Amino acid sequence: MLFRDRTDAGSRLADEFAAGDLVDPIVLGLPRGGIPVGFEVARRIGAPLDVFVVRKVGAPHHPEYGIGAVAEGGTVVADRAALDALGLDEASFAALVARERDEVRRRVRRYRAGRPLPELRGRDVVLVDDGLATGVTAEAALRDLRRSAARSVILAVPVCARDTVTRLRAIADEVVCVQSPGDFGAVGRWYDTFDQTTDDQVVALLARSGATGTVKPSLLVEHALVVPQDDDVSVHADLTVPEHAIGVAVFAHGSGSSRRSSRNRRVATHLQAGGIATLLLDLLTEDEELADRRGARTRFDIGLLARRLERAIDWVAEQPETGDLPIGCFGASTGAAAALVAAAHRPDRVAAVVSRGGRPDLGGEYLGSVRAPTLLIVGGADREVLDLNRWAADRLGAPHRIEVVPGATHLFEEPGALETVADLAGRWFAAHLQAGVRP
């Protein structure tokens, strides 16, 4: 299989991430060739893009022959077999490393213009390059990033030598590769067009993604907090309140990605821009999430999820920043059922409900008691869930509408699909929160 160019390679690589949500993901491209590939991956999975600088340490008089690598965080990797074959001692290798450290610092200044590397703690980090032969630079980057307290570090490349994949799987949490041939050769062999990526192109792509200082940062501040529950536990949440907010949307997600869901965060950012505060909420404790990953049972405990959501709604109504704002619920997956049950139990507080690819049918007997106007957004290609949403809509006691996003699948990964979801949700909340009930 040949890739037309790095854009095509990035698009095909992004297809490998169709299995489900990553947790608050960030894509880090290895310059230079990994940036155009990473740009496409970041765009498709809805994650921010930034750069992670690593330099290959070349052999004396043969700089293209990599004998090691140095990462921007200080990690150095050496190919001991290559050093021995060349007869290089530690002092000679250290001198070569020092020279490449200077180049690493130059590139960090050039690409980030004084910005620090974004916070990686608790996030899924996707490290992207355009291809790997020996993988020595990727190894240095992986070992460096392992120290960041990231939730996971995933290596993603369009093409990688088979032996290199095997070796790097022992370092990364996961290696995602479109193809891994045994007879590899050079990376450029697997591309129709493999032009050199320039520094200017790297900076331009980072600017387009919003990663550089050329894009005005958001003035909104997200507050990490805990919401106490009636069952003597607390759950984590992130609250963002725009100036002159017209309402607040409480996000309910039934699976483990919870408040870190990249898709929910993209919708939340859109709502915030429209003057709607957002509370991104974990409905499960960390221990419950771990158990749920093994058995996927707790996410279907609609009674538990609804009780947690109801307590969060009550908490929002009690806070000085949000106490005067009408409240809406945005539910995804089984969180949609929890949102509808909570709306039935809190008719005096929940003014609107939006479901994204949800399971409102699991609201069961409570559907008829819902009074909050409800929008059900479903992908046109998600046929089974669409049928379940139609079944639930027939039983809702509230004004409601089903919006079908043509061609979209369950996770709304198709180009423009999630933007459509965000726009529909924003319009629904804007219309019904201002006209709805207040705490």
C-alpha positions in Angstrom: 0.0 0.0 0.0 1.3 3.4 -1.0 0.2 6.7 0.6 -0.3 9.6 -1.8 1.3 12.0 0.6 1.4 12.8 4.4 -2.1 14.2 4.3 -3.4 11.0 2.9 -1.3 9.0 5.4 -2.7 11.0 8.3 -6.3 10.5 7.1 -5.8 6.7 6.9 -4.0 6.6 10.2 -7.0 8.5 11.8 -9.3 5.7 10.6 -7.5 3.3 13.0 -8.9 5.3 16.0 -12.6 4.6 15.2 -13.0 2.2 18.1 -14.1 4.7 20.7 -13.3 7.8 22.8 -9.9 8.7 24.0 -9.7 10.5 27.3 -8.9 14.2 26.9 -6.5 13.3 24.0 -3.7 15.4 22.6 -1.7 14.7 19.4 2.0 15.4 19.5 3.7 15.3 16.1 7.4 14.6 15.7 8.9 17.3 13.5 9.1 17.7 10.8 7.3 15.0 8.9 5.1 13.9 11.8 3.3 17.3 11.9 1.3 17.1 8.6 0.4 13.5 9.5 -0.5 14.5 13.0 -2.5 17.5 11.8 -4.9 15.1 10.0 -5.1 12.7 12.9 -5.9 15.6 15.3 -8.5 17.0 13.0 -10.3 13.7 12.6 -10.3 12.6 16.3 -11.1 16.1 17.6 -7.9 16.6 19.6 -5.5 19.5 19.8 -2.2 19.3 18.0 1.2 20.3 19.3 4.8 19.4 18.6 7.3 17.2 20.5 10.9 17.8 19.5 13.3 14.9 19.2 16.6 14.8 17.3 18.4 11.9 15.9 22.1 11.6 16.8 23.9 10.7 13.6 27.2 8.9 13.2 30.3 11.0 12.6 30.7 11.6 8.8 27.4 9.7 8.2 24.7 11.9 9.9 21.8 10.0 8.3 22.9 6.8 10.1 21.1 7.1 13.5 23.1 5.9 16.5 20.9 7.5 19.1 18.4 10.3 19.8 17.7 13.0 22.3 14.3 14.3 23.3 13.3 17.8 24.4 12.7 16.6 28.0 16.3 15.4 28.3 15.9 11.6 27.6 18.8 10.2 25.5 18.7 6.8 23.8 21.8 5.1 22.4 22.1 2.2 19.9 24.8 0.4 21.8 25.5 -2.1 19.0 26.0 0.8 16.6 28.4 2.6 19.0 30.4 -0.6 19.4 30.5 -1.2 15.7 31.8 2.4 15.1 34.2 2.2 18.0 32.7 5.3 19.7 33.3 5.8 23.4 30.9 7.5 25.8 32.7 10.9 25.6 32.5 10.9 21.8 28.8 10.0 21.9 28.2 12.7 24.6 29.7 15.3 22.3 27.4 14.4 19.5 24.4 14.5 21.9 25.4 18.0 23.1 25.3 19.3 19.5 21.9 17.8 18.9 20.6 19.3 22.2 21.4 22.7 20.8 19.3 21.9 17.7 16.4 20.6 19.9 16.4 23.9 21.8 16.4 25.9 18.6 13.5 23.9 17.2 11.5 24.2 20.4 11.9 28.0 20.3 11.0 28.1 16.6 8.0 25.9 16.8 6.5 27.0 20.1 7.7 30.6 20.4 8.1 30.4 24.1 5.1 28.3 24.9 5.6 25.4 27.3 4.6 21.8 26.4 0.9 21.5 27.3 -0.1 19.7 30.5 -0.2 15.9 29.8 -1.1 14.5 33.2 -4.1 12.2 33.0 -4.5 12.6 29.2 -4.2 10.1 26.3 -1.2 11.3 24.3 -1.0 10.2 20.7 2.6 10.5 19.4 2.7 10.7 15.6 5.4 10.4 12.9 5.3 9.8 9.2 7.0 6.5 9.4 9.6 4.6 11.3 12.6 2.4 10.2 14.8 1.9 13.3 12.4 4.0 15.5 15.3 5.4 17.6 13.7 9.0 17.7 10.3 7.6 18.6 11.9 5.5 21.3 13.4 8.6 22.9 10.1 10.5 22.7 8.2 7.6 24.2 10.6 7.2 27.1 10.5 10.9 27.7 6.7 11.1 27.6 6.4 8.2 30.0 7.5 10.5 32.7 4.7 13.0 32.1 2.0 11.1 34.2 -0.1 10.8 31.0 -3.0 8.4 31.2 -1.5 6.6 28.2 1.1 7.2 25.5 0.1 5.8 22.1 2.5 5.7 19.2 0.7 6.2 15.8 2.5 5.9 12.4 1.2 5.2 8.9 4.1 2.7 8.3 6.6 1.1 10.5 9.2 -1.7 10.1 7.8 -4.9 11.6 10.7 -5.5 14.0 10.5 -1.8 15.2 6.8 -2.2 16.0 7.6 -5.2 18.1 10.3 -3.4 20.0 8.3 -0.2 20.6 5.2 -2.1 21.8 7.3 -2.8 25.0 7.6 1.0 25.6 4.3 2.5 24.4 0.9 1.6 25.8 -0.2 0.9 22.3 1.2 1.1 18.8 -1.2 2.0 16.0 0.2 1.4 12.5 -1.6 1.1 9.2 1.0 -1.3 7.8 4.1 -2.9 9.2 6.1 -4.6 6.3 8.9 -7.0 7.0 10.8 -5.7 4.0 10.8 -2.0 4.9 13.6 -0.1 3.3 13.3 3.7 3.6 10.2 5.6 4.8 9.9 7.5 1.5 9.5 4.2 -0.4 5.9 4.0 1.0 4.8 7.4 -0.3 4.1 8.6 -3.8 5.1 12.2 -2.7 7.6 12.5 0.1 8.8 16.1 -0.1 10.8 17.5 2.9 8.6 19.3 5.4 10.1 22.8 6.2 10.1 24.7 9.5 7.7 27.2 8.0 5.2 24.4 7.2 5.4 23.1 10.7 4.7 26.5 12.2 1.9 27.1 9.7 0.2 23.8 10.6 0.5 24.4 14.3 -1.0 27.9 13.8 -3.9 26.4 11.8 -4.6 23.9 14.6 -4.6 26.7 17.2 -1.4 25.4 18.9 0.7 28.5 18.6 0.5 31.9 20.2 -0.8 33.3 16.9 -4.3 32.3 17.9 -6.0 34.2 20.7 -6.5 31.9 23.7 -9.8 31.5 25.3 -10.6 33.9 28.2 -12.7 31.2 29.8 -11.4 29.5 32.9 -12.2 25.9 33.7 -12.5 25.0 37.3 -11.7 21.4 38.4 -13.9 20.5 41.5 -15.6 17.7 43.2 -19.4 17.2 43.6 -20.5 15.5 46.8 -23.1 12.7 46.5 -25.7 11.3 48.8 -23.9 7.9 49.0 -20.9 9.3 50.8 -18.8 9.6 47.7 -17.7 12.5 45.5 -17.3 12.7 41.8 -15.0 14.9 39.7 -16.3 17.7 37.5 -15.0 20.6 35.4 -17.1 23.8 35.5 -16.7 26.7 33.0 -19.0 29.8 33.3 -18.8 32.4 30.5 -19.5 36.0 31.3 -23.2 36.8 31.1 -24.2 33.1 30.8 -27.8 32.4 29.9 -27.9 28.9 31.3 -25.8 25.9 32.3 -25.5 22.5 30.6 -24.7 19.5 32.8 -23.0 16.7 30.8 -23.8 13.1 31.6 -21.7 10.3 30.0 -22.3 6.7 31.0 -18.9 5.2 30.1 -15.5 5.7 31.5 -14.4 8.7 29.4 -16.9 10.8 31.3 -15.8 14.5 31.8 -12.7 13.9 29.6 -14.6 12.8 26.6 -13.1 14.6 23.6 -16.4 14.7 21.8 -18.3 16.1 24.8 -15.5 18.7 25.3 -15.9 19.9 21.7 -19.6 20.3 22.2 -19.0 22.1 25.5 -16.6 24.5 23.8 -19.3 25.4 21.3 -21.9 25.9 24.0 -19.5 28.1 26.0 -19.0 30.3 22.9 -22.7 30.8 22.8 -22.9 31.9 26.4 -23.9 28.6 28.0 -21.9 27.4 31.1 -20.9 23.8 31.2 -20.4 21.2 33.9 -18.5 18.2 32.5 -19.2 15.5 35.1 -17.9 12.0 36.1 -20.9 9.9 37.1 -18.7 7.2 38.4 -15.8 7.2 40.9 -12.4 6.1 39.8 -12.9 2.6 41.4 -16.3 2.3 39.7 -14.8 3.2 36.4 -12.1 0.6 36.7 -14.7 -2.1 37.5 -16.8 -0.8 34.7 -14.0 -1.2 32.2 -13.8 -4.9 33.1 -17.5 -5.7 33.1 -19.3 -2.7 31.5 -22.1 -3.1 34.0 -22.1 0.2 36.0 -22.7 2.3 32.9 -26.0 0.5 32.5 -27.1 1.1 36.1 -29.4 4.0 35.1 -30.7 4.4 38.6 -27.2 5.0 40.0 -26.3 7.3 37.1 -29.5 9.3 37.4 -29.1 9.7 41.2 -25.6 11.1 40.7 -26.8 13.4 38.0 -29.7 14.7 40.1 -27.3 15.5 43.0 -25.1 17.4 40.5 -28.1 19.3 39.3 -29.0 20.2 42.9 -25.4 21.2 43.5 -25.4 23.5 40.4 -28.6 25.2 41.7 -26.9 25.9 45.0 -23.7 27.5 43.7 -23.3 31.3 43.6 -22.0 31.3 40.0 -24.8 29.1 38.6 -27.6 29.3 41.1 -29.7 31.8 39.1 -29.2 30.0 35.7 -31.7 27.6 34.1 -30.3 24.1 33.8 -30.1 21.7 30.8 -28.8 18.2 30.6 -26.6 16.9 27.7 -26.5 13.1 27.7 -24.4 10.8 25.7 -24.6 7.0 25.5 -26.4 5.7 28.6 -26.0 9.1 30.1 -28.9 10.2 27.9 -31.2 7.8 29.9 -29.8 9.2 33.1 -30.5 12.7 31.9 -34.2 11.9 31.1 -34.7 10.1 34.5 -33.2 13.1 36.2 -35.4 15.5 34.3 -38.4 13.5 35.3 -37.3 13.7 39.0 -36.4 17.4 38.8 -39.1 19.0 36.6 -38.6 22.3 38.6 -34.9 22.4 37.7 -34.3 20.8 34.3 -35.4 23.1 31.5 -34.1 21.2 28.5 -32.5 17.9 27.5 -30.2 17.0 24.6 -29.1 13.4 23.7 -26.1 12.7 21.5 -26.2 9.2 20.1 -27.8 8.2 23.4 -30.0 5.4 24.7 -33.1 7.2 25.9 -35.0 4.0 25.7 -33.3 2.9 28.9 -35.3 5.6 30.6 -38.1 3.2 30.5 -41.1 4.0 32.7 -39.8 7.5 33.4 -40.1 8.7 29.8 -43.7 9.7 30.1 -43.0 11.9 33.2 -40.4 14.0 31.4 -41.6 17.6 30.9 -38.4 19.3 29.7 -38.2 19.8 25.9 -36.0 17.1 24.6 -33.8 16.9 21.5 -32.6 13.4 20.3 -29.6 13.6 17.9 -28.7 10.4 16.1 -26.4 9.4 13.3 -28.2 8.4 10.1 -25.9 5.3 9.8 -26.5 4.3 13.4 -29.6 2.4 12.5 -30.2 0.3 15.7 -29.8 3.3 18.0 -32.0 5.4 15.7 -34.8 2.8 16.0 -34.4 2.9 19.8 -34.6 6.7 19.8 -37.8 6.6 17.8 -39.2 4.1 20.3 -38.3 6.4 23.2 -39.6 9.5 21.4 -43.1 7.9 21.1 -43.2 7.5 24.9 -41.8 10.9 25.9 -44.2 13.2 27.8 -42.3 16.3 26.8 -42.1 18.3 23.6 -39.4 16.6 21.5 -37.7 16.3 18.2 -35.4 13.8 16.6 -32.5 15.2 14.5 -30.8 12.7 12.2 -27.3 13.6 11.1 -27.0 12.1 7.5 -24.3 9.5 7.1 -23.0 9.8 10.7 -22.2 6.7 12.7 -22.5 6.3 16.5 -19.5 8.4 17.4 -20.1 11.1 14.9 -16.5 10.8 13.6 -17.4 11.8 10.0 -16.2 15.2 8.8 -18.5 17.9 10.1 -20.8 15.5 12.0 -19.8 16.5 15.5 -19.9 20.2 14.5 -23.5 19.6 13.4 -24.3 18.0 16.8 -22.8 21.0 18.6 -24.7 23.5 16.5 -28.0 21.6 17.1 -27.4 21.4 20.8 -26.5 25.0 21.1 -29.6 26.1 19.3 -31.8 23.9 21.4 -30.4 25.1 24.7 -30.4 28.7 23.6 -34.1 28.5 22.8 -35.3 26.4 25.7 -33.1 27.5 28.6 -34.0 31.1 28.3 -37.7 30.2 28.1 -37.6 27.4 30.6 -37.7 26.9 34.4 -35.1 28.4 36.7 -33.8 27.0 40.0 
